[in-house]
């Protein structure tokens, strides 16, 4: 659902470019989606101001889809 939300948010930004709100909320939503799942309040704002389907998909998506990848194993430093 994360990819579907991204697609519909981008489409909402393209078709609503002549108003400022879809651009603002779309850019912020895409940035928040990189870091983790956006809050419910922000998802509702995306639903109202940017894209109806994108907001619905954001609300329905699960936290597991936004899980951060496992960190790289630490390397030991060798002192000389």
Backbone as JSON, one array per atom type, in Angstrom:
{
  "sequence": "XXXXXXXXXXXXXXXXXXXXXXXXXXXXXXXXXXXXXXXXXXXXXXXXXXXXXXXXXXXXXXXXXXXXXXXXXXXXXXXX",
  "N": [[0.82, -1.2, 0.0], [2.1, 1.1, 0.45], [3.5, 1.88, -1.85], [1.36, 2.36, -3.57], [0.17, 4.5, -2.25], [2.19, 6.42, -2.55], [2.18, 6.71, -5.36], [-0.41, 7.75, -5.87], [-0.31, 10.09, -4.37], [1.66, 11.51, -5.74], [0.37, 11.75, -8.22], [-1.8, 13.33, -7.39], [-0.4, 15.63, -6.74], [0.52, 16.38, -9.26], [-1.85, 16.81, -10.77], [-3.03, 18.77, -9.23], [-1.42, 20.99, -9.31], [-1.81, 23.69, -9.73], [-2.88, 24.77, -7.5], [-1.59, 25.52, -4.27], [-1.6, 23.94, -1.94], [-1.8, 21.03, -2.47], [0.78, 20.56, -3.46], [2.44, 21.3, -1.29], [1.56, 19.59, 0.84], [1.95, 17.13, -0.41], [4.74, 16.99, -0.91], [5.73, 17.11, 1.72], [4.52, 14.79, 2.74], [5.73, 12.75, 1.23], [8.36, 13.02, 2.1], [8.07, 12.39, 4.8], [7.28, 9.76, 4.56], [9.6, 8.49, 3.85], [11.04, 8.44, 6.21], [9.4, 7.15, 8.06], [6.14, 5.94, 9.08], [3.65, 8.31, 8.42], [1.78, 10.4, 10.71], [-1.63, 9.9, 11.89], [-3.2, 12.2, 11.78], [-1.8, 13.79, 9.93], [-2.05, 12.14, 7.73], [-4.77, 12.33, 7.26], [-4.91, 15.0, 6.53], [-3.52, 14.87, 4.1], [-5.34, 13.3, 2.74], [-7.51, 15.08, 2.54], [-6.45, 17.48, 1.35], [-4.6, 16.8, -0.69], [-4.67, 14.14, -2.09], [-7.3, 11.95, -2.45], [-7.36, 9.11, -2.65], [-4.65, 8.56, -2.11], [-4.43, 9.44, 0.56], [-6.21, 7.67, 1.8], [-4.9, 5.23, 1.36], [-2.59, 5.76, 2.84], [-3.66, 5.85, 5.41], [-4.54, 3.23, 5.69], [-2.27, 1.69, 5.49], [0.28, -0.43, 6.92], [2.43, -0.48, 9.83], [4.64, -2.12, 9.47], [5.39, -1.91, 6.84], [6.89, 0.33, 6.75], [9.18, -0.16, 8.1], [12.49, 0.34, 9.14], [15.5, -0.49, 7.4], [17.77, -3.09, 8.5], [20.52, -2.14, 10.52], [23.89, -1.75, 9.34], [26.47, -4.11, 10.09], [28.76, -3.43, 12.7], [32.14, -2.49, 12.28], [35.23, -3.57, 13.53], [37.7, -1.48, 14.88], [41.15, -1.32, 14.35], [43.9, -0.82, 16.33], [47.13, 0.51, 15.92]],
  "CA": [[0.0, 0.0, 0.0], [2.99, 2.26, 0.5], [3.76, 2.31, -3.23], [0.12, 2.92, -4.1], [0.01, 5.82, -1.65], [3.14, 7.31, -3.21], [1.73, 6.97, -6.73], [-1.58, 8.63, -5.86], [0.1, 11.41, -3.88], [2.35, 12.18, -6.85], [-0.67, 12.14, -9.18], [-2.51, 14.46, -6.82], [0.45, 16.82, -6.87], [0.58, 16.77, -10.68], [-3.13, 17.35, -11.22], [-3.42, 19.93, -8.43], [-0.27, 21.89, -9.23], [-2.2, 25.1, -9.81], [-3.09, 25.21, -6.12], [-0.36, 25.32, -3.54], [-1.74, 22.94, -0.88], [-1.38, 19.67, -2.84], [2.24, 20.51, -3.58], [3.04, 21.34, 0.05], [1.27, 18.36, 1.58], [2.54, 16.01, -1.12], [6.18, 16.96, -0.66], [5.95, 16.75, 3.12], [4.13, 13.39, 2.93], [6.75, 11.88, 0.65], [9.53, 13.06, 2.98], [7.76, 11.65, 6.03], [7.19, 8.34, 4.24], [10.96, 7.95, 3.82], [11.5, 8.27, 7.58], [8.51, 6.26, 8.78], [4.74, 6.14, 8.75], [3.12, 9.59, 8.87], [0.74, 10.32, 11.73], [-3.0, 9.82, 11.39], [-3.63, 13.56, 11.47], [-1.2, 14.22, 8.67], [-2.65, 11.33, 6.66], [-6.09, 12.92, 6.98], [-4.66, 16.24, 5.77], [-3.2, 14.44, 2.74], [-6.6, 12.84, 2.18], [-8.36, 16.24, 2.23], [-5.84, 18.52, 0.53], [-3.74, 16.36, -1.78], [-5.21, 13.04, -2.88], [-8.25, 11.15, -1.69], [-6.88, 7.72, -2.61], [-3.35, 8.54, -1.43], [-4.69, 9.55, 1.99], [-6.82, 6.42, 2.25], [-3.85, 4.22, 1.4], [-1.73, 6.06, 3.98], [-4.36, 5.46, 6.63], [-4.69, 1.76, 5.73], [-0.97, 1.0, 5.46], [0.73, -0.96, 8.2], [3.74, 0.0, 10.28], [5.69, -3.01, 8.99], [5.83, -1.46, 5.52], [7.79, 1.46, 6.93], [10.28, -0.56, 8.97], [13.81, 0.73, 8.65], [16.36, -1.65, 7.16], [18.68, -3.41, 9.6], [21.79, -1.39, 10.41], [25.07, -2.52, 8.91], [27.25, -4.55, 11.24], [29.88, -2.54, 13.05], [33.47, -3.05, 12.02], [36.17, -3.31, 14.63], [38.84, -0.66, 14.52], [42.4, -1.91, 14.8], [44.88, 0.19, 16.71], [48.52, 0.12, 15.64]],
  "C": [[0.86, 1.26, 0.0], [3.25, 2.79, -0.91], [2.53, 2.93, -3.85], [-0.12, 4.31, -3.54], [0.94, 6.83, -2.32], [2.67, 7.7, -4.61], [0.57, 7.97, -6.72], [-1.26, 10.01, -5.3], [0.8, 12.18, -4.98], [1.34, 12.61, -7.92], [-1.49, 13.32, -8.68], [-1.72, 15.75, -6.91], [0.49, 17.31, -8.31], [-0.72, 17.43, -11.11], [-3.58, 18.57, -10.42], [-2.32, 20.95, -8.32], [-0.66, 23.36, -9.21], [-2.64, 25.65, -8.45], [-1.86, 24.82, -5.32], [-0.45, 24.17, -2.54], [-1.38, 21.52, -1.3], [0.13, 19.54, -2.97], [2.9, 20.46, -2.21], [2.82, 20.02, 0.78], [1.88, 17.14, 0.9], [4.02, 15.88, -0.86], [6.47, 16.54, 0.77], [5.6, 15.27, 3.36], [5.19, 12.44, 2.38], [8.02, 11.87, 1.5], [9.28, 12.27, 4.25], [7.68, 10.15, 5.77], [8.57, 7.71, 4.14], [11.45, 7.63, 5.23], [10.67, 7.25, 8.35], [7.08, 6.56, 8.39], [4.29, 7.5, 9.27], [2.0, 9.4, 9.89], [-0.65, 10.29, 11.09], [-3.51, 11.2, 11.0], [-3.07, 14.06, 10.16], [-1.77, 13.43, 7.51], [-4.03, 11.85, 6.28], [-5.93, 14.22, 6.2], [-4.3, 15.92, 4.32], [-4.48, 14.02, 2.03], [-7.46, 14.03, 1.73], [-7.73, 17.15, 1.18], [-5.07, 18.03, -0.69], [-4.42, 15.31, -2.65], [-6.1, 12.18, -2.0], [-7.74, 9.71, -1.56], [-5.53, 7.61, -1.9], [-3.51, 8.62, 0.08], [-5.31, 8.29, 2.55], [-5.76, 5.32, 2.35], [-2.86, 4.49, 2.53], [-2.37, 5.63, 5.28], [-4.42, 3.94, 6.79], [-3.36, 1.03, 5.78], [-0.54, 0.61, 6.86], [2.12, -0.43, 8.55], [4.89, -0.85, 9.75], [6.22, -2.59, 7.63], [6.86, -0.35, 5.61], [8.98, 1.12, 7.81], [11.62, -0.18, 8.33], [14.64, -0.52, 8.4], [17.31, -1.86, 8.32], [19.99, -2.65, 9.42], [22.93, -2.32, 10.01], [25.87, -2.94, 10.13], [28.46, -3.64, 11.45], [31.2, -3.26, 12.76], [34.39, -2.67, 13.17], [37.35, -2.49, 14.11], [40.1, -1.28, 15.12], [43.38, -0.79, 15.11], [46.28, -0.34, 16.43], [49.45, 0.72, 16.65]]
}
